[in-house]
Amino acid sequence: MDIFKELIKKLTPHFKSLGFSKKGNSFQLEHDKNYGIINFQKSRESTKDVLKFTINFGVYSNVLGQLEYAYNNLSKPEIEQCQWSSRVGAFMANNPDYWWIINSTDDLNTNTADVIDNIQNIIIPEINKRLADEGLINSWLNENNAGTTEIGRFKYLTTLLKVKGDFNALHNIIETFMQQMKGKPNAKLAIEHLKEIDLTYQS
């Protein structure tokens, strides 16, 4: 028995009842061309008799995706293309890098119930908070978990704020970031990005 395949098989009806579609080891929820993605990552340490896995999840913004990839043929993006992404452990107590371990002799139903519990109580709420671009903006403005790099947050946030037309918040983000990054490599990257979205920065 392939434990991983059986686990995905058992979880599929639950995800479909929530409106998710299945793609490989991922489940995707579409909202206004944005996607919430939940991905099951199998560890290389897994064996035939012992499965070790974790859950990655993220949000893909169609607006950012079109600009980032310069075309829009990503009918269903992968977890790697999410502009905001995290791993389930980041939202658990003490932020552990959490992995489930299931033995071939274990009751798979019990383990599946535990996975679903974490999906319902951690992952779905965090995705729903960010599934719309307004949620992503709010997250990048107010949340500690940026779900991307420092420069990534700056690029995504400034792009969405410009599209939204919120120039007060945009100006504040640019000023704050450029002051913090003065003399650092990210400052040059930020200026290049601002030119790409037709903005200028006067130091």
N, C-alpha and C positions, 0 to 999 in steps of 0.2 A: 504493500500500500504506500502510495506517495502521500505522506502526511500533509505536505504543503498544498497539493492539488485538492485534497479532501477538505482542508480548511477553507480554501477559496470557494469551493463548491457549496459548503454549508453556509457561508456568509452571503453568497450571491442573492438568494431570495430576500434577505433582510435589506440589502442595499437597493434592490429593485423596488421594494416597497416604499423606499424613501425618495425614489425618483432618479437614482443613480443608474448609469449604464456601465457595463463591464468592458474593459479593454486590457487583455493580458492579466497582469497581477494588480491592476489598478481599477478603481471605480470613479466615475466622473459625473458630476452634477452640473448641468448647464443653466445659466441664468443670464439672459440678455447678452449672449455671446461671450460672457465670462464663464470660467469653469472652476469648480471646486474639485480637487483631485485627492483621492486617498490611495496610497500605494503601499503594498505589502512587500517588504524587502527581506529576502531569504539570506541568511548569513552563509558565508563560505564554510563556516565551521559545522554546518548541518551535515548529517549523515542519513543513511537510509532509515535508521531507527530513531534518530533524534533531530527534531526540527528546531532551529533557532531563527527567530525573525523579529522584525520591528515594523513600525508603521510610520511612513512619511506622509505628510499631507501639505497641500498648498492651494494657492489661488492664482489663476491665470487671468490677466486683464486683456481683453481684446484690443482696447485702445493702445496699451503699451506694446502688445505683441505685434501689431501692424507696424509700429514705428521701429521696434527693436529688430524685427526680421525683414523689414522693408517690403514685405509681401504678406498676403493673408491666405495661405493655403494650408494652415494648420487646422484641419477640420476638427481634430480632437488632440489638443496638446498633451505632451508627456509631463510627468512631475518635474523633470529637469527644466522645463520651460516656464514653470510658475515663477512669477516675479516675487511672490511671498511664499516661503515654504518653511516647514519646521518638522521636527520629529516629536512623536507623542510624549517622550520623556521630558521634553522641555516644559511641559505644562503639568507635570506630576510634582508631588512634594519633593523638594530638594533638587529638582531638575536632573534626574538621573538619565543616563543613556540607556533607556529601558528596552530589554529584549525578552520576548517570551521564549520559553523552552518547553517543547512538547515531545514526550517519548511515545513510541509506537504502542506502548501498553497503557498509556493514559486514556482517560475518557475524553474524547474530542469534543463532545457536547458541552462538558464543563468548561473547557478552554475557550470554546467558541462563545459561550455566554460571557466570559470575562472580557474577551476582545470586544464584543458588542457593547458591553457596559462602558468601556473606555471610549468607543466610537460615539456613543450617545451622549456621554457626560463631558468629554473633552474635545474630541475632534470636530464633531458636527457644529457645536456652538462657536468654535474658533473660526471655522470656515464661513459660517453664516454671517459672522461679524464683518467679514472682509469680502464677501462674494460680489458686492457692488463696488464700483470704483470709489464711491463716497466712503465706504467702509475701509477700503485700503488707505485712503487719504487720512482718515481719522486714526487708523492704526499706526501709520508712519509718523503722525504728529504726536501721538499720545502714549503709545505702547513701548515698552522696553524691548520686546522681542521684534526686531526689525524684519526678521525672516529673509534677510539678504545682507550684502556687505554694506559698509558705510557709504561708499560711493554709489552703490546700487540704490540705496534708500533715497539719496539725494536726486539721482537721475529720475527715478520713478515718480517721486513726490513732485518735483518741479514740473515734470511733463504733465501729470494729471491736473495740477493746479492751474497750469497755463490753459489746458483744454477746457477746464471748468470756468476759467475767467476770474479766479480768485487771486487778483494781483497783489493784494495786501499781504496775504499769507505767503504768496510766492516770494515777494520782496524780503520778508522776514526770514524765510528759510535760506535764501541765497546769502543774505548778509551774515547770518549766524554761522552758516557752514563755512563760508570763505574766511571769516575771522578765525574760526577754529582750525582751519586747514592751512593757514598762512605758512608758506615755506615748505609745505609737505607735498608729496607727489599727487595726492588727491586734488589739490587746488588746480593743478594744470588740467587734470581730467575733467574737473567740474567746468572750467572755462570752455574746454572743447565741446562738452555736452551742451552748454548754454548756447553756443554758436549754432549747433546742430538743430536746436529748436527755436532759432531766431530770437535769442535773447542776448543781451550784452551785460557785462559786469564791469563797473568802474570802481577800482579799488581806491 
